Amino acid sequence: QVLLGESGGGLVQAGGSLRLSCAASGRTDSRYAMGWFRQPPGKEREFVARIIWSAGYTAYADSVKGRFTISRDNAKNTVYLRMNSLRPEDTAVYYCAASSRVSTKIDDYAYWGQGTQVTVSS
C-alpha cells in the first residue's frame, strides 16, 4: 500500500509560478517511479512529468519542458513539481501517482493522490 498526498495548488496569474508537493508513504517497491499527471476541465488525464525515486532520472511532456521541474527529497519522502511561466492552459487538477515501473502511462500507476487544483488566470 502507498499513500500519497498533494499540496501547493492555487490560483496564479499567467507567467507566475507554483510548487506542488507530494508526500509519500508505504511500500518503496511500489513507488519506484513517481509521476505528476493533470486533468484539465472537460479533458482526459494526461502525463506531465515523472522521476525515478532512487536515481533521479526525469521525463517530461513536451507541453511543459523547460517550464516545469520535477524533483524529490528522499529524506522527506516528498516529490515536488516546480511550475514556472504558467499559462491558462496549465489549469487543471494535478495528481501525484506512484508506479513500480518506469512509465509515463496512466495505467501503469497503481497509486494516486486526491489531486490539487491549479488555476492560471489570463
C-alpha positions in Angstrom: 0.0 0.0 0.0 1.2 3.5 -0.9 -0.4 6.7 0.4 0.1 10.0 -1.5 -1.0 13.5 -0.5 -0.6 16.5 -2.7 -0.5 20.2 -1.7 0.5 23.5 -3.1 -2.2 24.2 -5.7 -3.9 27.5 -6.0 -4.8 30.5 -8.2 -2.0 32.3 -10.0 -1.7 34.8 -12.8 -0.3 33.8 -16.2 3.5 33.9 -16.1 3.6 33.1 -12.4 4.9 30.1 -10.5 3.8 27.4 -8.1 5.4 24.5 -6.4 3.3 21.3 -5.8 4.4 18.8 -3.2 3.5 15.1 -2.9 4.2 13.4 0.4 4.5 9.6 0.0 4.4 6.7 2.5 4.2 3.0 2.3 6.0 0.3 0.3 9.0 1.6 -1.5 9.0 -1.1 -4.2 5.5 0.1 -5.3 6.8 3.7 -5.8 9.9 3.1 -7.9 8.7 5.9 -10.1 6.7 8.9 -9.1 4.7 10.8 -11.6 2.7 14.0 -11.9 -0.4 14.0 -14.1 -3.1 16.6 -14.7 -6.7 16.7 -15.8 -7.9 19.9 -17.4 -11.6 20.8 -17.3 -13.5 18.6 -19.6 -10.5 16.7 -20.8 -8.8 13.4 -20.1 -6.0 13.0 -17.6 -2.5 13.4 -19.1 1.1 12.8 -18.2 3.1 15.8 -17.0 6.4 14.5 -15.5 7.9 11.6 -13.8 11.0 10.8 -11.7 12.8 7.6 -10.7 12.9 7.8 -7.0 16.4 6.3 -6.5 18.3 7.6 -9.4 16.5 10.9 -10.0 16.1 10.4 -13.8 13.3 12.5 -15.1 11.0 12.8 -18.1 8.5 15.5 -19.2 5.6 16.0 -21.5 6.5 18.3 -24.4 4.0 20.9 -23.3 5.9 21.5 -20.0 9.5 21.0 -21.0 11.6 24.0 -20.0 8.9 25.3 -17.7 8.3 22.5 -15.1 10.8 20.7 -13.0 10.2 17.5 -11.0 12.4 16.7 -8.1 12.4 14.6 -4.9 13.7 14.8 -1.4 14.5 11.3 -0.2 14.8 12.2 3.4 11.3 13.7 3.4 9.7 11.1 1.1 8.4 14.0 -0.9 8.2 14.7 -4.7 7.9 18.2 -6.0 6.7 19.9 -9.2 8.0 23.3 -9.7 5.9 25.1 -12.3 7.2 28.3 -13.9 5.9 30.5 -16.7 2.4 29.2 -16.1 -0.2 29.5 -18.8 -4.0 29.5 -18.7 -3.9 26.1 -20.5 -2.0 24.7 -17.5 -5.2 25.0 -15.5 -6.1 21.5 -14.2 -6.4 19.2 -11.3 -2.8 17.9 -10.7 -2.3 14.4 -9.4 0.7 12.7 -7.9 1.0 9.0 -8.6 3.3 6.0 -7.9 4.4 3.2 -10.1 6.5 0.1 -9.7 7.9 0.6 -13.2 9.4 3.3 -15.3 6.5 4.6 -17.3 4.6 7.7 -18.5 1.3 5.8 -19.0 -1.6 6.4 -16.6 -2.5 2.7 -16.5 1.0 1.8 -15.1 0.4 3.9 -12.0 -1.4 2.0 -9.3 -1.5 4.6 -6.5 -2.9 8.1 -6.7 -3.3 11.1 -4.5 -6.5 13.1 -4.2 -5.4 15.9 -6.5 -4.8 19.6 -6.1 -6.4 22.3 -8.2 -4.2 24.7 -10.2 -5.9 27.7 -11.8 -4.0 30.1 -14.1 -5.8 33.3 -14.9 -5.0 35.3 -18.0 
